[in-house]
Amino acid sequence: MISVYECRDCGRTYELSAGAPWRCECGHALDFQGSALSLPDGAPPAHLDRDCGLWTFDSALPVDRRVTLGEGWTPLVDAPDWNVAFKLESLFPTGSFKDRGAAVMLSLADALGVDRVLEDSSGNAGAAVATYAARAGIDAEIYVPADVKAAKLRAIERAGADVVRVEGDRQAVTDACVDAIADGGWYASHAWHPSFFAGTATVAFEIAAQRGWDAPDAVVTPLGHGTLFLGAYRGFRLLAGAGWIDDMPRLYGAQAAGAAPIVAARQGEAAAAGGNAAADGIQIAAPARGDQILGAIEDSGGDAVAIDEATTEQQLERLHRSGFYTEPTCAVAPAALETLREAGEIGQEEDVVVPLTGSGLKT
């Protein structure tokens, strides 16, 4: 098991324990030290045991498999109407890609002897953490917006978690959860904890393996806190560093207009303006790892675009009519792909993968 956290901003280190801080004293997010997570150098394995799920890639994970519901290896399917391959992340046990991170994070919590976790979420991450905590026999307290969708609230409650509904914006939910940590509990944050990102990195491993170890030209994901976006970036970086793929894909993030700080940082406030209440899963004004997201965009040669509500709803209807029953937030990514193709940033014939991140069954 990994033993040390480090801050890649100021250089401080912390021993991994149930009582370790959830962020650095300087305020920056923590990561696992150095190159502790890796893939074996050389050719990729000739055989992968997919029965192990995402734990097939255990050398790149910070903890052994302890808490699992069989997560991993979601289908990669052609979608000719979009000239793209969709990665069906909506087919996880709790209906979203957040199970990748929750499985690894709760396995780490279990290994550390944690008996209570706290998380703040707009719904999907809360459902994933509550469910995997239940699987581990760990108590969970989930902080959610007061107007959280009923289906997501039921998924959290039925896993036995304590739910705290918070009035105000998404940041108010996080603030309330952080305040509660002072009274005890382990912050199982999908935005802050590095184990969550180690879990989401497995999406890149699976995409590469499903394509015969050939990376796509581009990957487009929804982008709020960047849990899937940064995970994919880190995963493809590990693959390229080990020599399992030849080239990194360009990574593009789709943000909700009006809540698009990465777009604003790259293109100015005007490009990020507007509104998109439909994409409730990515209403993040200040991503915990914003600097890392910007670095990943720059390093991969990608970008971020803001998608408005009308475009999201139109794309959602198109997805549903084509048999892809996703939640609204998912629709920003294929919508962004069309915007990027129209702008010439992604060629019409380029090879692209778009993860569909959450099920419509919870909306």
N, C-alpha and C positions, 0 to 999 in steps of 0.2 A: 504494500500500500504506500502511496505517496506520503511523505512525512513533513514537507515544508511548503508554506505559502510564501510568495514574494510579491512585492509591489514593483511593477515595471516602470513606475514613474519616479519613485524616490529611492528604491533599492532596499527598503526595510524587508526583513524576513520574520516569519512567525512559525512556530512549531504547530503542526496540525494536531488539533485536539478538539474535544467537545466545547472547550471554553475559549478557543481562539477567536479573535475579533472577526467580524464579518466584512470589514473593509480596513484599509490601512489608516494609520493615525493621520496621514496627510489627506485623507478623504478619497483616495483613488481605490478602484477595485483591485482585488487580489487575484493572483493566478498561481498555478503550481510552479515550483521552482524550475528554472532552466528548461532543459529538454527532457524532463522526467517522463513525459508522455511521448511515445514514439512507435513507429512501425519498423520491422526488421528491414535493413538495407538489402537491395537487390531486386530480383524478380518477385512479383506477387505470388502468393501460394497457388499451387495448381488445384487445390481443393479447399473449399471453405465449408465448415460445418454450420449450415444455416439453421439447424435445430437449436443452436446456441443463441439465436437472435442477434441483437446488436453486440452481445458479448463475444461473438466470433472474433472481434478485434480487441481482445482483452489487453494486449500490450499497450494500447493507446488509451486505456482507461485507468483511472486512479485507484480503483478498488476492485476486488474480485466480485463476481456475481453473487449477491446475497438476497436481493429483493427483485423479483421479476414476475411479469405476467405474460411472458412470451413475446415481448416487444421487439420490433425490428423487421427488416426485409419487407417493407411495404412495396407494393407493385410499382413498376415503372412502365407506363403504358403510352402508346402512341395516341396523339390527338390530332389527326390530319387537318381538322378545321382550323386549328391554330398553328399548324406546322411546328409542333412542339412535342416533347414527351412530358407528361404529367407524372410526378412522383406522388402517389396517393397516401400522403401522411395522415389523412383523415381516417384511415383504417386501423389506427392504434386502439388498444383496449379502452381508453377513455375518449377516443375520438379526436385526438390532435397529436401533433408532433411533440408536444410537451412531455409525452411519456418517455421520450429518449432521455431527456435531462432528469426527469423525476426518478426513473429507475436507477440511474447512477448516483444521483444525489442522496436518495433514501438508502441505497446500499452503503454509501459512505457514513450516513448518520447511524445506521445500524452497527457498522463496524466500530464506530466511536462510542457506542453505548448511549446514544442520545435517546431520551424517553419522551420528548415533546418538541415538536417543530412548529414554527410560525411562518406564514407566507402571506404576501399580498398579491392580488391578482384581479384581472377583469373577468376571469371565469375559467379559461382552459387550464392555465397553470395551477390554479387552485384545485380544480377537479383532479388533475394528475397527481399533485402532491398529496391530497387527501386520500386518494385511492391507493397509492403506493405506501403511504404511511399506514393505512389500514392493513395492507398486505404484510407489512413489517411488524405490526403490533405496536406502533408508535402513535402517541396522541398527536393530534394536529389542530391548529387554530388558524383559520383562513380569514383574512381581511379582504372584503370585496366592496365595490361601489354599491351604494344604496339601491341603484337602479339596475343591478346585475340581472341578466336574463334568467328567467325562472328555471329553464331547463338546466342551466349551468349551476344554479344555486342548489337544485335538487340533487345533482350529481355529487356535489360537495357534502351536502347534509347526509345523504344516504350512505356515504362512506364512513359516517360517524364523526366527522370533524365538527368542531365548534366554529360557527360562522359569526363574524362580526361585520355588520353592514355599516359603512361609513358615508356620511353625506359629504358632498364636495367632489372635486375633480380627482383624476387618477393619482396625482401626487399626494392628495390628502389621505388616500387609502394607504399609500406607502408610509407616510409620516406617522399615521396611527399605529401601524404594525411595528415600525422601528421604536416608537415610544414604548410599546408593550414588551419588547424584548428585554428592557431593563428589569422587568419583573421575573425574568427567567424564561428559558426556551432557546432553541437553536434556530437561527434565521435561515430557513430553507428557501432562499430567494433565487428565482429563475433569472433574475437580472444581475445579481451580484455573485452568486457562488460559482467558483470555477468548475466544480464537478458537473454542474448543469451543462456548461458549454462543452465539456469533454463528452457528455452524452450526445449532444446535438451534432458534434463533429462526425458521428457515425453516419449521418445522412450522406456525406461526401464519399465515405468508404463504400457504401451500398451503391450509390449512383455509378461510381467507377467500376465496381465489380459487375454490375448488371449490364454495363456497356462494354464488357470485355477489356477492362482496364484502359479505356480511352475516355478522357475527360471531354465534356461538351465544350463548345465555344463559349457559352454563357449560361449562367444560372440566375434566375430572377425570383426573389422571395419577398413576402411582406416584411416590413421593417418597422418595429416599434423599439423595444429594448435591444433588438438585434440578436436574440437567442439562437434563431436558426441561421440567420445571415452570418454571424461571427463563427458559429459552429461549423457551417459549411466552409468558410474561409480557412479555418484552422485545420479542418479535415483534409481539404485539398492541398494545403501547404505541407502537411505531414506526408501525404501520398507522393507529392512531387519531390520532397526531400529524400524519401526512401527510394525513389526511382521506380515507383509502381505506375506512375503516369508520366508522360513527357512534358505536358504543359498545364499550367493553371487556367481554369476558365475565368472569364471576366464575371464579376459579381455585381448584380444590380439590386437595389432595394426599392420597394414600392411603399411609400408612406401615405398616410391620410392627409389630404389637404387641410390646412389649419392646425395640424399637429405633425409638422414635418421639419424638425430641427436640422436633420442631416441635409435635406434639400436646401434649407435656408443657409446653412454654413457653406455649401458649395456654390449655390447659384443666386443667393440673395433672397430676401424676404418675399419679394413679389412672386417668385416661383413656388413658394410654399404656402401662399395665401389661399383662403377659401374655407371650405368646411366639408366634413365627411363623417357624419354621425353613424353611418352604416358600418364603417370599419372600426367598431368599438374595441377590437382586440389590439390595436396599435395606436391608441390615443396617448402617446408618451411625449411629453414636452421636453423632458431632459433625460435622455437615455443614460443609464448608469455607466456605460462603456462607450460613450459617444466618441471619444478620441480614438478608441480602437476600431470602431466602425469606420470612421473617416480614413484611418490608416489602411484598413482592408480594401476600401474602395480604391484608394490611390494605388496601392500595391498591385491589385488585380487588374487595374485599368477599367474599372466599372464606373457606376454612378448611382444616383438615386433620383427618383421622380415622385411628384405628389399627384395623387389621384383624387378627383372630387367624388361627391356622393352619387350624382346621377350616373357617372361612368361606372362606378362600382356596382350599382344596382342593375344597370344594363348588362354588364359582364356576368353578374351572378345569375340573371335569368338565362343567359346564353349557356352558362355552365350546366344549370339544371336541365335545360331542354336537351342537352347533349349527354345526359346521364351522370353528370358529376355533381352529386348532391353535397355541396359544401356550404359552410357558413359565409356570411358576407365578407368578412375580412380577407378570406382566401382570394376573392375576386380581384383585389387590387393588383395581384402579381400578373395574371394574364392581361389585365388592362394596361399595366405598365409596359409589358412586352410590346403591345401594339403601338403604344406611344413611342417607345424606343426604336421600333422598326420604322415608323413614320419619320422620325428624326434622323434616320440613317445610322444610329449608334449600334444597332444590331441588324445585320444583313438579313434579307428575306430568306436566304437559303442557309443561314448559319444554323448550327446544331445547338438547340437550346433545351434546357430542362427547367420546368417550373414546378416546385412543390405546391400541392394543394393541402393546406395546413390544418384544416379543421372540418369536422363533419357538420352538415346541416341539421342533423338530428338533435343538436343542442340549441337550436335557434327557435 
